[in-house]
Amino acid sequence: MKLLITGAGGQLGKEWIDFCKDHSVSYNSFSSNELDITDEDKVAKVIADVAPDVLINCAAYTKVDEAEDNKQTALKINAESVKKLTNICNRNNVKLVHYSTDYVFAGNKSDKENSPEGYKEEDSTDPVNAYGHSKLKGEEAIKDSGCKFLLLRVSWLCGQYGHNFVKTMLRLGAERNELNVVNDQFGSPTFADQVVEQTFELLQQNKIGTYHLSSGGMTTWFDFSKEIFKQKGINVKVNPVSSADFPTKAKRPFFSKLSTQKISNVDGILILDWKAGLQRLLKQL
């Protein structure tokens, strides 16, 4: 199996490169600076030259708050370019792996007590911000394209590369004695190394369709931060606050737990509890 990785300079793309090197997987990788997925002609030429079996698209516009003021840019990268990728993949008989987000959901799926399993793959989508809207449009383009695809939704993505909540908390914990963290948004972190491992397992089994990749269990950003400091032995006071006390330009879904029921039924897939996944990540940092 030969892979072509786009967005290889990002959090997930770098994780893919590490995995391919460690497991002797044949791959070519391009950062977004090296290969702009909005340039259809260039992407088509690269795919024709490389002749991959699978295109792993890790390129995306992920600036959630900035997307509110840059809706067209978000749509161009997360939707229009994805549609072009499907056309190129179709012409070259390449399977497309594309990552999406919990933000395609409204975040009002009952409450955490009645829906502890979270959103399932077939649940109705209704994004509450421009970023989620752009990612949903990309999903729709893939599903309408007729190409072979794996559409993989992740939530609260954290890894050893790039910017994410875990690394931010570690930095702030070293700088301050007290922090305020939102305690009314429920979900579960997804760890980049597990995303890559699970995606590769799905590819080896020739799976297609939509899957949710996340961790077992559920938490809030507040409890997540407390666990980070607990596992690292960092002494910092964390105060729970509401989203109203921590306003952001883009609205966030209050409940964005992704169900892992479907993915857990795939042979060879192990779903770690989020605390165990965090422990594994902290050993990498």
VOGU-3710 file (C-alpha; in Angstrom, 3 decimals, decimal comma):
1> mkllitgagg> 0,000/0,000/0,000  1,448/3,345/-1,081  0,264/6,507/0,653  0,276/10,160/-0,356  -0,034/12,483/2,651  -1,172/16,098/2,239  -0,975/18,629/5,055  2,114/16,780/6,265  3,393/19,719/8,310  0,458/19,657/10,702
11> qlgkewidfc> -0,376/17,793/13,883  -1,840/14,746/12,177  0,379/14,806/9,113  3,580/14,620/11,175  2,098/11,743/13,153  1,456/9,912/9,884  5,059/10,390/8,781  6,334/8,954/12,078  4,008/5,969/11,699  5,061/5,272/8,118
21> kdhsvsynsf> 8,741/5,398/9,047  8,262/3,162/12,092  6,206/0,594/10,183  8,054/0,684/6,842  4,992/1,953/4,978  5,638/3,381/1,515  4,651/7,057/1,418  5,162/10,487/-0,115  4,325/13,556/1,922  3,757/17,215/1,194
31> ssnelditde> 3,168/20,065/3,597  0,520/22,621/2,699  3,308/24,973/1,609  4,690/22,307/-0,704  1,316/21,236/-2,091  -1,650/23,586/-1,834  -4,773/21,434/-2,143  -6,642/24,403/-3,647  -4,379/24,073/-6,714  -6,236/21,317/-8,573
41> dkvakviadv> -3,808/21,064/-11,476  -0,774/20,672/-9,220  -2,512/18,102/-7,028  -3,553/16,153/-10,129  0,035/16,159/-11,430  1,457/14,998/-8,080  -1,038/12,144/-7,856  -0,317/11,115/-11,434  3,434/11,163/-10,746  3,314/9,421/-7,347
51> apdvlincaa> 0,533/6,949/-8,253  -0,578/6,274/-4,657  -3,151/3,724/-3,599  -4,472/6,039/-0,895  -4,558/9,812/-0,460  -4,425/10,768/3,235  -5,743/14,320/3,363  -4,539/16,026/6,534  -4,755/19,501/5,011  -7,501/21,689/6,461
61> ytkvdeaedn> -8,437/25,155/7,635  -8,698/24,629/11,402  -8,776/28,142/12,902  -12,226/27,919/14,442  -12,601/31,519/15,610  -10,930/33,079/12,583  -13,261/31,122/10,301  -16,114/33,384/11,433  -14,439/36,262/9,578  -12,932/34,114/6,825
71> kqtalkinae> -15,869/31,945/5,794  -14,912/31,850/2,118  -11,344/30,781/2,861  -12,589/28,021/5,180  -15,036/26,833/2,506  -12,381/26,957/-0,209  -9,988/24,714/1,732  -12,407/22,491/3,672  -15,094/22,021/1,009  -14,300/23,200/-2,518
81> svkkltnicn> -10,795/21,727/-2,512  -12,063/18,469/-1,043  -14,543/18,173/-3,893  -11,638/18,581/-6,333  -9,704/15,880/-4,468  -12,592/13,456/-4,926  -12,602/14,115/-8,679  -8,861/13,472/-8,933  -9,137/10,329/-6,789  -11,974/9,051/-8,937
91> rnnvklvhys> -9,990/9,518/-12,139  -6,932/7,759/-10,711  -8,704/5,008/-8,735  -7,267/6,308/-5,450  -8,994/5,838/-2,101  -9,479/9,113/-0,198  -8,990/9,321/3,550  -10,366/12,580/4,922  -10,646/13,845/8,493  -13,628/15,781/9,774
101> tdyvfagnks> -14,821/16,989/13,145  -17,338/16,795/15,983  -18,188/20,398/15,092  -20,480/19,190/12,283  -22,980/18,459/15,080  -25,081/21,017/16,944  -23,965/19,810/20,356  -27,461/19,550/21,789  -27,936/15,770/21,622  -30,048/15,338/24,751
111> dkenspegyk> -27,750/15,496/27,775  -24,698/13,622/28,940  -26,703/11,342/31,252  -29,129/10,232/28,545  -26,621/10,105/25,693  -23,334/8,962/27,223  -22,368/7,125/24,039  -22,349/10,391/22,100  -23,097/11,201/18,481  -23,241/8,267/16,096
121> eedstdpvna> -22,051/8,368/12,503  -25,587/8,524/11,102  -26,902/11,231/13,430  -28,189/14,462/11,911  -25,608/17,207/11,413  -26,232/20,869/12,200  -23,035/22,891/12,788  -23,171/25,978/15,006  -20,130/27,783/13,571  -18,501/28,593/10,229
131> yghsklkgee> -15,690/26,076/10,687  -18,161/23,246/11,308  -20,212/24,378/8,317  -17,170/24,279/6,031  -16,200/20,797/7,235  -19,752/19,540/6,713  -19,722/20,834/3,135  -16,528/18,855/2,598  -18,200/15,735/3,974  -21,158/16,202/1,633
141> aikdsgckfl> -18,843/16,588/-1,356  -17,131/13,291/-0,513  -20,373/11,380/-0,013  -21,798/12,707/-3,276  -18,656/12,000/-5,303  -18,839/8,244/-5,783  -15,148/7,857/-4,940  -13,846/5,245/-2,517  -13,438/6,985/0,823  -12,888/6,810/4,540
151> llrvswlcgq> -14,445/9,809/6,270  -13,130/9,942/9,822  -14,479/12,371/12,410  -12,316/13,287/15,391  -12,901/15,519/18,429  -10,634/17,557/20,695  -7,555/16,380/18,755  -4,309/16,269/20,754  -0,860/14,996/19,857  2,849/15,541/20,247
161> yghnfvktml> 2,966/17,997/17,338  1,347/21,358/16,660  -0,904/23,362/18,930  -3,494/21,648/21,115  -5,135/21,773/24,525  -2,690/19,458/26,297  0,368/21,428/25,220  -1,346/24,723/26,052  -2,213/23,517/29,559  1,346/22,317/30,165
171> rlgaerneln> 2,671/25,722/29,126  0,169/27,668/31,235  0,681/25,337/34,180  4,365/26,181/34,144  3,675/29,931/33,939  0,780/30,423/36,361  -0,457/29,311/39,764  -4,155/29,523/38,896  -6,243/28,945/35,762  -9,892/29,251/34,741
181> vvndqfgspt> -11,146/26,459/32,452  -14,571/25,918/30,889  -16,626/23,224/32,630  -19,876/23,120/30,606  -18,631/21,624/27,334  -18,657/17,816/27,264  -16,690/15,551/24,949  -13,710/13,252/24,736  -10,197/13,941/23,445  -8,875/12,111/20,407
191> fadqvveqtf> -5,161/11,390/20,351  -3,287/11,735/17,072  -1,203/8,571/17,370  -4,348/6,483/17,878  -6,046/8,209/14,936  -3,219/7,126/12,652  -3,092/3,576/14,033  -6,850/3,130/13,692  -6,954/4,658/10,219  -4,214/2,321/9,017
201> ellqqnkigt> -6,060/-0,679/10,441  -9,213/0,379/8,566  -7,173/0,702/5,371  -5,616/-2,727/5,787  -9,087/-4,207/6,161  -10,251/-2,275/3,091  -13,026/-0,531/5,021  -14,953/2,350/3,496  -17,518/4,831/4,792  -17,769/7,067/7,852
211> yhlssggmtt> -16,284/6,288/11,258  -15,876/8,198/14,500  -12,399/8,006/16,039  -12,163/9,076/19,666  -11,424/7,831/23,171  -13,541/5,948/25,661  -15,240/7,943/28,391  -16,295/11,570/28,547  -15,016/14,691/30,266  -15,097/18,487/30,269
221> wfdfskeifk> -12,235/20,829/29,441  -11,998/21,586/33,183  -11,680/17,940/34,221  -9,360/17,284/31,276  -7,025/20,035/32,463  -7,076/18,726/36,029  -6,106/15,257/34,814  -3,237/16,695/32,761  -1,816/18,433/35,821  -2,427/15,387/38,008
231> qkginvkvnp> -0,580/13,027/35,679  2,326/15,460/35,281  2,496/16,322/38,991  2,001/20,032/38,337  0,590/22,004/41,251  -1,817/24,590/39,862  -5,277/25,668/41,012  -7,939/25,165/38,322  -11,268/26,976/38,605  -14,358/25,758/36,705
241> vssadfptka> -16,077/28,497/34,680  -18,947/28,601/32,198  -18,602/29,246/28,488  -20,325/32,583/29,075  -17,367/33,602/31,245  -14,948/32,692/28,472  -16,454/34,175/25,285  -15,080/33,217/21,879  -15,928/34,554/18,434  -17,174/31,146/17,273
251> krpffsklst> -19,872/29,311/19,197  -18,826/25,894/20,492  -21,105/22,845/20,793  -21,825/22,057/24,443  -21,990/18,291/23,850  -19,655/16,877/21,230  -18,861/13,383/22,419  -18,424/11,036/19,445  -19,676/7,482/19,790  -16,937/4,863/19,276
261> qkisnvdgil> -19,405/1,971/19,051  -18,967/1,426/15,293  -15,167/1,603/15,238  -14,863/-0,617/18,320  -16,627/-3,413/16,417  -13,785/-3,550/13,873  -11,326/-6,371/14,555  -7,921/-5,134/15,654  -9,178/-1,769/16,930  -8,547/-0,969/20,580
271> ildwkaglqr> -10,342/2,023/22,102  -8,379/3,492/25,005  -10,058/5,445/27,787  -9,160/9,122/27,461  -7,076/9,065/30,654  -4,986/6,187/29,290  -4,607/7,989/25,965  -3,451/11,103/27,805  -0,900/9,089/29,762  0,506/7,732/26,514
281> llkql> 0,714/11,217/24,996  2,433/12,750/28,028  5,202/10,158/27,712  5,835/11,475/24,179  6,100/15,124/25,202
//
